[in-house]
């Protein structure tokens, strides 16, 4: 069986902006989900996971929708990808899928998108080699939103498919998802050479998992849509800070304030990195993003706030929660020489508070989804 891999991601900045037609700036991680796959002709999807030894999920290709609620929750992600291929006119006579994930589940590093995208690139190469990168993003996104029931934007899937090593991906979501295809400049690879600046990105998985399938994420998305409707704009991407005062509902005003200011922060970070300025300068914008996510969007959690404060106290240039929120991970930008001090300070604060020890590691911008053997991944 050939193997494919899709990475997890960490978002440098641009949280909860993707489903508001806004801007995001993720990098891919070296941690990923591997999918081994081969064609069969028995009319079935046979699915196993290294993380669930002994569990075998077998569903007829023609019976995926009917069986959706009868399969384990984790299996709905890869089965949803198969469903989207068939629904899109790419017949699958049968397929065997074996998945193995190294992205921590519930850490806000997009383990579910990595799973969907690993299966998506595998099925592309086996059954539909002419599909474009945007089509892959759409398939993985539809699988997660529709079949798995998680109402995410396209940030996670775009990062897993489009990111390149040594770069952050600047994505204009509205331009990328335009009906007639991605518009010029919709996706731009921004050089992000941390080593050259003696910097590192420290990720602290707090061990307090989040679950985007629960109500908090969907509730925030609905609130953003309500705020846009109240302002009479297509999406909050079109709102300005001056517009915010027109929102009479204080809750909707807070939600909109985060999205409007977060989009501005993404653009400011991109400008800094494009200009060749010292990347340390973006640290303050990362911290401002966390404060907005905590106060205006209200998706932080005590463990996330504690990790951010500890990282900053240890000398990090900036820190913030990443992912959908309510748990997960924190990202800190620090001098390479200070990474151990940042990690130690976070661990000490967690121990003093009675939290379980966090998992802490450094990350570099890695490559997106690709085949691990056979022909190389096609770019389009």
RAHU-V568800 format. One record per pair of residues at least 6 apart in sequence whose C-alpha atoms are under 6 Angstrom apart, sorted by the first residue. I is the first residue (numbers start at 1). J is the second residue. Records with the same first field share a line. If there is no record, write none. Layout:
I->J + J
This chain:
1->36 + 37 + 38
2->36 + 37
3->35 + 36 + 372
4->34 + 35 + 118 + 122 + 370 + 371 + 372
5->33 + 34 + 118 + 369 + 370
6->32 + 33 + 114 + 117 + 118 + 160 + 369
7->28 + 29 + 31 + 32 + 114 + 160
8->28 + 29 + 31 + 32 + 109 + 110 + 111 + 114
9->27 + 28 + 29 + 109 + 110
10->26 + 27 + 109
11->25 + 26
12->25 + 26
13->25 + 266
14->24 + 262 + 266
17->259
18->153 + 155
19->153
20->235 + 236 + 237
21->173 + 174 + 237
22->173 + 237
23->171 + 172 + 263
24->170 + 171
25->169 + 170
26->168 + 169
27->168 + 365
28->163 + 365 + 366
29->366
30->366
31->102 + 103
32->102 + 103
33->100 + 101 + 102 + 114 + 115
34->99 + 100
35->98 + 99 + 118 + 119
36->97 + 98
37->96 + 97
38->95 + 96
39->95
40->94 + 95
41->93 + 94
42->94
43->60 + 61 + 93 + 94
44->59 + 60 + 61 + 94
45->58 + 59 + 94 + 95 + 96
46->57 + 58 + 96
47->56 + 57 + 97 + 98
48->56 + 98
49->98 + 99 + 100
50->100
76->148
77->116 + 144 + 148
78->116
80->143 + 147
81->143
84->139
103->111
105->111
106->209 + 210 + 328
107->205 + 209 + 328 + 329
108->323 + 328 + 329
113->156 + 157
116->140
117->140
132->380
133->380
137->157 + 158
144->150
145->151
150->213
160->368 + 369
161->368 + 369
162->368
163->169 + 367 + 368
164->367 + 368
165->365 + 366 + 367
166->192 + 193 + 365
167->189 + 190 + 191 + 192 + 365
168->189 + 190
169->188 + 189
170->187 + 188
171->186 + 187
172->186
175->182 + 183 + 186
176->182 + 186
194->200
198->335 + 336
199->334 + 335 + 336
200->334 + 335 + 336
201->332 + 333 + 362 + 363
202->331 + 332 + 361 + 362
203->330 + 331 + 360 + 361 + 362
204->329 + 330 + 359 + 360
205->328 + 329 + 358 + 359
206->328 + 329 + 358
207->358
208->327 + 328
209->327 + 328
210->326 + 327 + 328
227->252
228->235 + 236
247->253
254->296
255->296 + 297
258->292 + 296
269->282
283->317 + 318
284->318
286->318 + 319 + 320
287->318 + 319 + 320
290->320 + 321
293->299
294->300
299->325 + 326
300->325 + 326
301->326 + 327
307->346
308->319 + 320
310->345 + 346
311->342
314->342
316->333 + 334
317->333 + 334
318->332 + 333
319->331 + 332
320->330 + 331
321->329 + 330
322->329 + 330
370->377
371->377
